[in-house]
Amino acid sequence: MCKLHAGAEVDGGGPDVSKGREILPANVRPTHYDLTLEPNFENFTYKGNVTIELDVVEDSTSISLNTLELSIHSTEVSDGSSVVASSPELSYDEDSQTTTVRFDKKLPAGTKSRLTMTFSGELNDKLAGFYRSSYKDARDGTTKYLATTQMEPTDARRAFPSFDEPALKATFDITLVADKHLTCLSNMDVASETEVESEMSGGKKKAVKFNTTPPMSTYLLAFVVGELKYIESKSFRVPVRVYATPDKDIEHGKFSLELATKTLDFYEKAFDSKFPLPKMDMVAIPDFSAGAMENWGLITYRVVDLLFDEKTSGASTKQRVAEVVQHELAHQWFGNLVTMDFWDGLWLNEGFATWMSWYSCNSFYPEWKVWESYVTDNLQSALSLDSLRSSHPIEVPVKRADEINQIFDAISYSKGSCVLRMISKYLGEDTFMEGIRRYLKKHAYGNTQTGDLWAALSDASGKDVEKVMRIWTKNVGYPVVSVSEDEGSKSIHVKQNRFLRTADVKPEEDETLYPVFLGLRTEDSVDETLTLSDREMNVKLPSLEFFKLNADHAGIYRTSYSPARLEKLGQAAKDGRLTVEDRAGMIADAGALAASGYQKTSGVLALLSGFNVESEFVVWDEITTRVASIRNAWRFEDQKIKDALKAFQRDLVSDKAHKAGWQFKEGEGHIEQQFKSLLFGSAGLSGDQTVVDAAFEMFNKFAKGDAAAIHPNLRGSVYGIVLQNGGSREYEILLNAYRTGKTSDERNTALRSLGRAKQPELIKRTLDFALSSEVKEQDIYLPIGSLRTHVAGINALWQWLQDNWLTLQKKLPPGLSMLGTVVQICTASFTKEEHIDAIKGFFSERSTKGFDQGLAQSLDAIKAKAMWLERDREDVETWLNARGYLKKDIEGKL
């Protein structure tokens, strides 16, 4: 029910739908929880009791709170001095996931109340709430379990009765009851440990009580119970530990541990704010749905995102671990100390933590040049998703709990961080960070909306930040800026329009005018002040000989030049007049604009072929990405065209790959390692026989027991190359590598490669394997993902999804995010209108609740490819033919 006028009695029997949100009634507000939980690993259940201290805001005869898949055994309501109801009436609303407690005696506004419940639940296998995670005992191979949590976004209610909304902050006293040999962890440090009689088994156990937390949101609560070992560092002001299960080598946590201690110190200084908790624990969880979760003082991770072995993992894995650790630590302030008031502000958490992880990573590892790769990573991820009609604004209206998981995507993370990068460039980094400090200081332990951040940045800079930035966060999409030239007046004309990958923008979709920071690069300088706020404008230049918009690609838009200007910029790139970011961003823009009809694909192919003298990894990363996107769009076309595109890729990279080589020396640079790996994989997977032979040579040595035969930087490429060119023998060897790999990274690389095999019987084995007990639910996407690299795999994926729909729904509940991921993997690689019809037909008879947005994005992506092919099918064939690619022996070594 909606909140009534102040002072009126509130029934509380239904959700408050103010602002269109389904939220709890506001008649009471939690201030403190006292929660005790006891897990049972024999039958995977747990018992709990919770006492919640409440402020009564309005006269009330009911209290509504969130519960999900819990059994409530007893309930008591008191007013501080006496029991109001010892067995009140309970009712449950499954749709809103709320239990309402009704009683006769009125709780007067302005008083205190206490709600006590005993309950039980399942230690589920859904990777949500209070759940179980399994691992193999290293000594005897038996399956062992630990209990852990994942509360974000709305699964605290699955663990215990709670007011499960981010704005309803409270303090928590947590007690965990467990066998004496088990480790118990929670957000705070241990206050006491006592021996107690177990309510579940009757034997003696320990009760570990933790100190009271600061005010915090329910989604940040965490507890872990299990056999764990740890390493510790005391080089930061408070103890920092990395925990893992006994089957893992805890020494592999050293990199993350040392990085965490340095990062916490760095953030304290950057934010001028002390980390407020007495310890920081980071735990590698064997079963985990996301990459990591920023629980305050107790961060949980996928094993592969926390534990890192220098000897068996490559440079890209190291960078991923660093980014994840620094991302989660940034949340300890931005998200945990200051929290969005509701989930439409998710980007405040995720966008900032993403930006901050790159900012800190650049400070710690300047030789990694992460801001260069930001252009090909975060920016392109954001621009790709946001070019679809089914995208959403950064500040996305969220009404129901089952909608929230779908916005943990490239808009909230990547576009959010790109907006912050843009505003940091606009204000200057020092001013931007001063605004962040003021924001954290003013709102510590509270909740905020986006406007609070803009106000703090305005206060620090003296500029009206909200006026500029609200357009970017409140509206979906971004513009393409078209550039025309007038030689006579030495001026350029720039015009902005909504950009859609499907190239079918309707007038009503093109009404937003963005403040576009043009970042005009000329021979001598970059003009960062030039802003396009209207539909179009003229800009006078000293000369038209050389200019480029969006210097370093800090702006969130595409730039469309004439073919002649694009050719000149290609030459400017060769002449060293463009930065790495400019070169990579220009290629990305050209590729995206060709895919949407602003330019011809032949022009992009010509542009890419002119970059053969390029020397930078980040630019080559974007070159190979754009070639891959063309090949993917042409996946269902005639074989001769596909072979010609493959040969074009081989021509681009082969010489470069041969010169770079595939030997790695001690102390070789981080970027150079990634560059060699990229070139080796791109050449080998496009059929370069020298590289293919080298891959098989390494693989055969590996198969004979030489574990060091394949360098970690090349492992994924070698596996992919031999499966693409091999058969059952190679498949069996990789299956064994998955089963026997010593680290999660080694095992995941093998699992991720299986789908490269094209033989029908091996495709079937891969799909069956994905649903077998050997693959954890969190990893289902790994073996099926590489099936998208060939037509047989794409068709088999779609059939598999249809045949196994009920099984997939059961294994991957729609309310969680993994089912949507699988649906996108199984649908988005198609390229024709008839594919859209088939997908729509299948889902028209089934509920798409929980993944409807992801499905719409898949359909949009297919439509965009279908329209691209319709426009440029002949254009690409003509270009390939003119350059001899349709006449060569394109299957042989070139």
C-alpha positions, 0 to 999 in steps of 0.5 A: 500500500502507498504511504498515507498522510502523516499521522494516519494509521498504516495497515502495512499489508502491501508494498509502497509503490511511491515513485513506481517502486514496490518497496516496504511500507514506511510505518516502521524503520529498522535500527538494529538486528541481532541475528544468530544462524546455525548451518547444518551440513548434513541436510543443508539446512540452517536455523536462525533467530533474529531480533530487529529493533524498530523505530515506529514512524507512524501508528501501526497495527502491522509490520511488513518485511522481506522473506523468501523461501524461509519457514517462520516458526515463531514471531513476537512483537514487543513495544520495549516494555511489554509483549504486544503480540506473542503469536501475531497473524502472519500473511505472505505475498509471494509476488512482493516477497513480503511477510506481514505481521498483524496484531491488535494493539497499536504501536504509537508513532515515535516509540520503539518496537522489537520484532523477534522471529525464529526461522529455518531455511535451506543452505541452497545451491542457487548461489544466493542468500545463505548457500552452500559451496562445495570443493574436493578434499585434496587428500581423499577426493571426497566432497566437502562444503562450506556455507557462504552468502551472496545478498546483493541485490535482494537475497538477504531476505533469502537468508533471514527476515529483513527490511531488504532495501538499501536505504533501510540501513541498520547496525548488526550483531551477528552470531554464528554457531558451528562445529569447533574446527570450522572458521566463522567469518562475518563483516566485523571482527570476533567479539567472543567465542563460547561453547554452546549446545547445538539446537540442530545436533544436540552436541557441543558447538562454538558460538562466534559473536562478532562486534557490532557493525556500523550502519549498513545496508542488508545487501552488504551483510556476509557470513562464511562458515567452513574449513579455511586457511589464510595468509595475513598482512599487517602492513596496513593499519588494520589486519588484511587476510586472504582465505581459501578452502584447504584444496587451494594453495593459499600462497596464490593469494599473496598477490591479492593480499599485497595489492589490497594492503597498498590499495586500502592505504591509497584509498584512505589518502585519495578519499581523505577517509579512514577505512572504518572497519577493524579488519579486511578479509577476502575469501575465495569461494568455490561456487560464486555467481559473479566475479566478486562481492564487496561485502563490507569487511568481508569481500567474497570472490570467485577463486580465479579472481582472487588467487593468482599463480605467477607460474601458471597464469598469464599477464591478462589474468594478473591484470583482471585480478588487480582490477577486481580487487581494486574495484571491490576495495573502492566499494568499501567507501563508494557503495558501503560507506555511502550507498545509493538510496535505491537500485536505480542508483546502482551506477553510483556504486558500480560506475565509480568502483570501475573508474576507481579501479582503473585510476588506482591500477594506473597509479600502481602499474603505470607500465600497464598503460590501463587508460589506453586499454580503457578505450578498447575495453570499458568504453567499447563495452558501453558503446556496444550495448548502448547502441541497441534500442533495448538498452537503458539509461544509466539511472534506470527506473527499477520497480521490482526486485526481479528487475534488478539483476538485469541492470548489473550490466555494461551500462551501470558499470562501463557507461557509468564509469565512462561518464565519470571519466568524462566529467573528471576530464572536464573538471580536471582530475584533482578537482574531481577527486576533491568533489568525491572527498566532499561527497563521502564526508557529507554522506558517510553512513547514509544514502544518496541519489545521483544529484548528491554526487553532482552537487558535491562536484559542483561545490568543488569545481564551481561549475553546474555539473548537474546541468551538464551530466544529468542528460547523460545519466537520465537518457538512454543512448548516445550520439553520433557526431557527423563532420563535414568540411568547408575548405573555403571558410576553413571550418567544420560543421558538426551535427549530433544525432542518436546512434543506433546499431540498427540504423533505424532511429525514429524522430521521437528517439532523436530528441535528446541533445547531449552536451558533447565535449568535442575534444578538438585535436589540431596540430598544436593543441587539444581544445577541451572547452569546445562543447556541442550542446545544440543539434549542430554548429560550425567550428572555425579551424586554423587549417583543415590539414589536420584535425580530429574530434574526441581527443583520446576518446574521453567522450561518449559518442561516435564520430563520423568523418567523410571517407577522404578525412578517414583516409587522412586520419589513417595516414596521420596515425602512420605519421605519429600524429595521433595518440594510441587512444586516438588510433584505437578509438578511430578504428572502433568508431569506423567499425561501429559506423560501418556496421550501422550504415554510416560508412561502407564496410569496404572502407573499414577493411581498407582502413584496417589494411593500412594499419599494418605498420602499427606497433601498439598492442591496444590498437591491434586489440581493437583491429582484431576485434573489428575484424572479428565483428565482421567475420561474426556478422558474415558467419552464415554467408557463403563459405568462399566469403568467410574463407576470404575474410579469414585470409584477410585476417591472416594477411593482417597479422601473420607477419607481425606474429612471426616477427614478435614470436611466441617465446617469452623471456624473463622480465618481459613487459606486461603489455609485450606479453599480451601483444605476443599472445594476441598476435599468436592467437589471431594468426593461428585461429585464422589458419597461419600454418606456421603458428598452427604447427607451433601450437600443435608442437607445444600441445603434443609436448604438453600431452606427453606430460611436459606441463611447461610446454605451453606458456600461460600467455598462450594456453587459451590460444593453443587450446583453441587452435588445436581443437579447431584443427584437431578432433577427438584426441585433442578433445580428450586431452583438454577434458583431462586438463580440465579435470586435473588442472591445479588452478582455477585459471588452468581448468577454466582455460581448458573448459572455455576451449571445448566448444571450438571442436566442430565435429557433431559428436564433440559438440554434443559432448560439450553441451552434455558436459555443460549440464553435468555434475562436473561443471559448476552452475557458475561455470555453465557459460564457459564450455558453451561460449566458444560454440559461438565461433562456428555455424554448427555450434551456434545452431546446436546451442539454440537447439540445446536451449530449446531441448533443455529449457526446463532443466536450465530453468531449474538449475539457473533460477530466472530471478538470478542472472545466469539464465539470462547470460545463457539465453544470450549466449544461445541466441545472439550469434544468429544473423538472419531475420528468420532466426529472430522469428524462431527465437520469438516463437519459442519464447512467446509461449514461455515466461521471460521474467528476469531476463526479458531485457537480455533477450531483447538485446539479443534480438536487437543484435541479430536485427543489426547484423541482418541489416548490415548484411543486407546493406554491405554483402555485395560491398564486402564481396566486391572489395575482397574480390578486387584484392584477390581474396576470392582467387587465392588458395586461401586455405593454404599458408600465405 
